[in-house]
């Protein structure tokens, strides 16, 4: 499935895209660039989660929050 999206970019970036990619290929190029960037962000989030899951300090803080939430119920 695809969606039509209206975006705004700097004029010089648009001109470079037209020259280097071709005006009929810009959507495909931008989609591939976004997919690549999103994949990188997902990897960063996973790494950050795994790092925080190992943190004793964050585990203790999470336990405190869980106990506080239990008190509210």
C-alpha positions in Angstrom: 0.0 0.0 0.0 1.2 3.5 -0.7 0.2 6.9 0.5 0.4 10.3 -1.2 2.4 12.7 1.0 3.1 16.3 0.5 6.5 17.4 1.9 8.6 20.5 1.8 12.3 20.5 1.1 14.9 23.1 0.4 15.1 24.3 -3.2 18.7 23.3 -3.6 17.9 19.7 -2.4 15.1 19.5 -4.9 17.3 20.6 -7.7 20.0 18.1 -6.7 17.3 15.3 -6.6 16.1 16.3 -10.1 19.7 16.3 -11.5 21.0 13.2 -9.7 17.9 11.0 -9.4 15.5 12.3 -12.1 12.2 13.9 -11.5 10.2 10.7 -12.1 12.3 8.8 -9.5 12.2 11.2 -6.6 9.4 9.4 -4.7 11.1 6.0 -5.0 14.4 7.5 -3.8 12.8 9.4 -0.9 10.9 6.2 0.2 14.2 4.2 0.1 16.0 6.9 2.1 13.2 7.0 4.7 13.1 3.2 5.0 16.9 3.2 5.6 16.7 5.9 8.2 13.8 4.2 10.0 15.7 0.9 10.1 18.6 2.7 11.7 16.3 4.4 14.3 14.7 1.1 15.2 18.2 -0.4 15.8 19.1 2.5 17.9 15.9 2.2 20.0 16.5 -1.5 20.5 20.1 -0.9 21.6 19.0 1.8 24.0 16.3 -0.4 25.4 18.7 -3.3 25.8 21.2 -1.0 27.5 18.6 0.4 29.9 17.2 -3.1 30.7 20.7 -4.0 32.0 20.9 -0.9 34.2 20.4 -1.7 37.9 19.6 2.0 38.6 16.8 2.0 36.0 15.5 -1.3 37.2 15.2 0.0 40.7 13.5 3.2 39.4 11.0 1.1 37.4 10.3 -1.0 40.5 9.6 2.2 42.5 7.2 3.4 39.8 5.4 0.1 39.6 4.9 0.1 43.4 3.6 3.7 43.2 1.2 2.7 40.5 0.0 -0.2 42.6 -0.7 2.2 45.5 -2.9 4.3 43.2 -5.1 1.3 42.2 
